[in-house]
C-alpha cells in the first residue's frame, strides 16, 4: 500500500490536472495556488518591486514564480525548477466546423506527437483561451467530441496493424446534421460568439484521473507529461515557505509552454521569458552586469519531465543494463549526445538532494538503437549558461491520451525537489 502522504499527494495532483485542461489553465492554476500562499502576481508591463518578496508572473500559457529571501543580494544564485505546461494532442483549426455524411465534425490539427490511437473512442472536450474585444477568457466545455474508430467489420486487418491518416482519420464528431457554429457551443456561457476575435483551443480527454490496481499502487491520468512535474515543482516551492526560505538562493519555478513543439516561442523555453524575469529580479537587487554573471555561474536548473519506465511487454526497447522501474523513485536522465543536459556535477547535486530527502533514485539512458527525446533542459542551459540536470518520473504510455505512473513516484519527486530548494 502506498504511503498515506503519497496518496494525498496524487489526490492533489489529480485536482491540479483536472483544473489544467490547457496550458493557459495550468499557468492560471499555478498562479492561483501561489497567490493563495501569499505570492503577489505581477504584470510584465508594470514596474516590479525590489528586494525580498514572493512573486509570480504569467505569460500566455507559461508561468514563473519565485522567492527572493531576506538577505539576498546582487550575487545570490538561483535554483530553478523547470517544467512545461503543454501536452501533445490536437488543436482546433481556424475554420473549426464542417459536416460530412450527416455528422457534424470539428476540424483539428495535430499538436506535437500524440499516440493517435489512444484518442479514439473517448469523450473529449475543448479547452483553452478565446480573445474578444473585452479581453481574454479561459473556456472549457463538457464532453463534446469523439474520434470514432472504424469498425472491425469494415477493416478486417485492423488488429494486424492500425494506421491512421492524421488528416482524414482524426477529425472528431460532435453532433448530427449540417455544420453549425462550434464556437457557440464552446463560448456560449462566457461571451457572445460574435465577439470572438481569436482562440487557442485544445482537445482534452474528459476521464478523471484516478488510482487503481493492487492497493492503489498505480495512477492514471491525462497530461502527466508534464503536469506531474509542474505540480511537483509548485508544491516544492511552497513547502519551504512553511518555515523560512533558504537565504542562500533565490528559488524559482519556471513552467514553459510549447515544449512539445520545440519551445521556440515567446512563452517557450527557447524564448526570452525566463531570462527576462531573472534580469528584472537581478535589477531589483541592484546587480551590475558583473554581479549578474557571478550569480548565474553559481546557479542550477533542475529540468523535470516525465521519462520512460521499462515496459514489461517491450523490454527489448530499453537499455539492457539501466532499467528504471515505476515505484523506484525519480530518474536522472542521461544522454551522451546532450539530448539531456545532465553531467557529472548535476548527477552529484541531484543524488545529494534525493539522499537528503530519503528518496530512492535511479538512472535512465536510451537504448542505442532507439532515438532519444529531449526536454527544456538543454535549451535552458544554452539560453542562460546555467548548469542543468534533467530528471523526472518513470511512466508508461507517454504521449497517450491517458498516461500511467506509480502512485508513489510523484511524491518522491516532490520530496527531492523540496530538498533541492531547502
N, C-alpha and C positions, 0 to 999 in steps of 0.2 A: 504493500500500500504506500503510495507517495506520501511524503511528509505533509502534514496539515498546512504548513506555510506554502508549500509548492502548490497545493490545490487552491488555496486562497489566491495565490499569485496568478494562476492561469484563469481563475474566475474573473479577476480584474483585467487580464489580457483579453479575455472574451468580450468584456464590456468595451474595452478600447477598440477592438476590431469592429464590433457592431456599430460604434459611434463614428467609424472612419471608413465609410464605403468608397471614398475617393481620396486622392492626395490632398485636396483642399479641405475636406472634412478632417483628415488626420492632422494637418497643420493647425486647424482651429481647435481640435480636441487637445493637442499638446499645449497650446496657448491657454486654454481654459483650465487645464489641470495645474499648470504652474501659477497662473493668476490666483487660483484658489489657495495656493500655498504662499501667497504674499508677493509674487513677482509683479512688476509693473510692465504692462505692454507698451511698447514704443512704436511710433510710426517713423518710417525711414525719412520722410520729408520734414520731420520736426527736429529741433535741437535736442540732443541727448544729454542726460545728466552726467556729471563727472564723479569720479571717486567710487567708493564701495557701493554695492547695491545688487539687486536681483532683477533681471530684465528679460524680456522676450520680444522678438520681432518676427512677423510673418511676411514672407514674400511669395504670393501666389500659393502654390502647394508645398512650399518649403517653410521651415521654421527653425529659428536658432534661439536658444535660451542659455543664459549664463549667470554665474555668480562671481562678482568681484568682492573678495572678502576684505574685512578690515585689515589694514596693514599692507595691502597690495600696493606695489609701486611700479615705476616705469619698466622695470626689468623682470617683474613677476611672470613666470611662464604660464602657459595654458595647458590643461589636459582636456582633450576634445573626445567626446563620444560621437562618432559619425555614423549615420544610418541613411535610409531613404524611405520615402512615404508612398511611392508608386508601386504598382504590381502589374504584371502582364495580363492582357485581356483584350478588350475591344472598346473603341470609342465611336460615338455617333458621328456620322458624316455630315457635311454641310447641307445636303438635301436629305433630310432624315427619314422620310417615309415614302413607301411605294406599295404596290399591290400586285399580286400575281395569283392566278388560278383560284380566286375567291378568298385569298388570305391577305390581310394587312401585314406588311413587313417593315422592319426598321433597317435602314442602311448603315452598316457599321464597318469600321476599318480595324484591322488587326493592330494592336499596340504591343510592341515588344515581341517576346517569344513564348506565347502560351502553349500549353498542351491542348491543342484544339479539341480533341475527342473528349476531354474532361468537361467541356462546357455543354455537351449535348444533353438534351432531355432534362434540363434543370430550369426551375422557375427563377427568372432573372429580373433585376431591377435596373434603373438608370439613376446615376448619382453624379454630382459634380457642382459646377457653378454656372449660373447664367448672368449675363451683364445686360442691364436695362438702362433706360435713361435716368433712373433713380439710383443706380449703383450696382453692386454685386450682390447676388443671393446664392446661398447654398441650397441645393434641392436634392430630394431623394424620393423616388416612388416606392410603392409596394411592389409585389410581384406583378410584372407587366409583360415580360418577354420570355420566349423559349426558342432554342435552336433544335428543331426536331430531327432526329436521325432517320435515315431511310430504313424501312422495314426489311428484315432479312429475306422475306419472300420476293423482294424486288432487287436484292443483291445477295445471291446465294453464296458468294465467296467472301462476304464481309469478315468472317471470322478468320480468314486466311491472311487478312491484311487490310485495314481500313485506311483509305486515302481520301482526305478532304481537300477540296479546292478552296483556297482562302477567300475567294470572291463568291463563288456560286453556292457553297455549302454552309456558310457561316451566318447567313442573314436571318435574324430571328423573326418569328411571327408574333403578333401582338393583338390580333383580332380578326374578324371576318368582314368581308365586303371590300368596298373600294377604299383606297388610301384616304385618310383624314389627317388632321393636324396632330401629329405625335407630340409636338411641344405642348399642346394644350393639356395632354394627359400628364406631362411632366411638371409643368409650372403652374397649373391652374389654381392651386392653393396658395401660391406665393405672389404671383403677379399676372397681369394680362399678357397672354402670349404675343399680342401685337407689339408689346413694349420690348420684347427680347431683341437685342442687337447682336448678341454673340453668345456662344456657350462652349463649355468644355465638359462633356458628359460621358461617363464611363459606364460600361455594362458590369454589373456586380451580381454575384451569387447571393441568394436570399436565405440560404440554410444557415441556421445559427451555429456558432462554434460549440463544441462540447467535448467533455472527457468520455472515455468509453474503454472497453476491454477489461482484462483481468485486473480487478482492484483499481479501476480508473487510471491505469498506467499510461494511457495514450490520450492525445489531444489532437483533434482535427478542426481545421478552420480554413476559411478563405484568407488570403493575403498575409499568411505568416511571413512570406517574402514581400516586404520586410518590416511589417508592423510589429512582429515579435521583437526585433532588435530596437525599434523605435520606442516601444513600450518599456523595454528593459532599461534603456538609456534614461528616459524621463523618470522612471521610478528610482533609479540610482541617483540621479541628480537631486531629487527631493530627499532622499534618505539622509545624507549628511547634514541637512538643514535641521534635523530633529535636535541636533546638538549645536555644534559650531562649524561653519565652513572651514575647510583647510586653508590656513593663511599662506601656505607656501605655493599655491597655484590658483589660477582662475579656472573654474570648472565650466565647461561648455558642452551643450548638446546641439549638434547640427544635423538636422534631418532634411535631406535634399529631395527634390522631385526629379523625375525623368532619368533615373539610373537605368531603368530597363531599356531605354532607347539611346544610351550613350552619354547622358549627363551634360551635353553641350547646349545648355540653355541658361537663361538668366537666374533660374532657380535651381539649376543642377550643380553638381559638384565641380564641373569644369567651368562654371560661371564665376562671377566675382562676389557672390553673396557672402561667403564666409570671410574672405579677405576684407571685404568692406566692413563687416561687423567688427572683426578683430582690430582693424585700423582705427575705427571710431572709439572702441574701448581703450585702445592704447593712447589715443589722443586725449581721452578723458583722464588718463593717469599722468599726462604731461610728458610723454615719451618723445625723445627726438629720434631720428632715423637709426642712429647707432644703438640706442637702447631697445628699440623695437626689434632689431635684428638679434640682439643678445637674448631677448625674451623668447623669440621663435627657436633659437638654437637649443634651448633647454626644454622645449615643449614636446608633447607627444599627442598623436591622434590614434585612438583605438577605433578602427573601422569595423563595424559589426554588421554582418549579413549572414543569412542562413547558408548552410553548406549541406553536403550530401552525407547522410548515413549510409553505411553499406546496405545494399538492397538484398534481402535474403533470396530473392528469385533471380537476381542477376549479379552474383558475386564476382563474375569474371570482368565486369565493367569497372571494377575498383582496383586500386593498388593492392597487390597480394600481401604486402607486409604491413602497411599502415592502414588500419581497419577501424575507423571511427564508428561507434555504435550509438544508437539512441539510448539515452539514460546514462551515458558515460561522461557527461559534462560538456562544457564548451570546447570548441575545436580551434586550434591555431591553424590558419590557412596558409600553406606554404607552396610556392611555385618558383622553380629555378629561372623561369623566363619573366619573372616580375609581373605576372598577371595578378598576384597578390603582393603587397608591399612589405610583408614580414621579413625581417632579417634577424640575425642572432641577438642583437641588443633588444629588439622588440620581443623576441621569444622570452628572453630573461625577464623583462618587465612584466609581461602578461603572466608568466608562470609564477612570479612572485605574488602578483595580485590574487591569483587563484589559491595559492598556498595560504596566504594570509586570511582569505575568506573561507578556508576549509572546503574548497570546491575541487572536485576532480577535473583534470584537463586532459585533452587528447589532441592529436595532430591529424590534419588532412592533407593529402597530396594526391594529385590525379594519377591515374593510370597513364603511362606514356603514350598509349595508343588512343586515348580519349582526350580531345581538346579541352583545355581548362577555361572556365569562365573567368570573369573579373568582377571588381567591386569599385566603390568610390575611393578605396584606399590608395592605389597608385595615382589616381587623379589628384587627390588632395595633397599627397606627398609632392607631386610635380608642381602643383599650383603654389604651394606655400613653403616647400622645403622642410616641412616638419617630419620628424621621424614618425613612421606609421607602422602599425601592426594590424593585420587582418585576422579577425576572429569571428565566431558565430556559434550557431547551434545546429547539430546534425538533424536533418529532416528527410522524409521520403516524399515523393510526388512533387518535387519542386516545379513550379510554374503550372501546376494543376489548378483548376478552379477551387480545389479543396486539398490542402496540404496536411501533412501528418508529422507530429513530433512526440517525444516522450514528455509526459506531464512535468517531470522534474527538471528538465533542461532549461526552460526559460527562467525558472527560479535560480538555478545555478548561475546562469549568465548574468542576471541582475546582481547577485551577490558579488560576483567577480568584478563587475563594473563599479559597484559601490566601493569595493576595496581599492580600486584604481583611483577613485576620486578622493578617498578619505586620507 
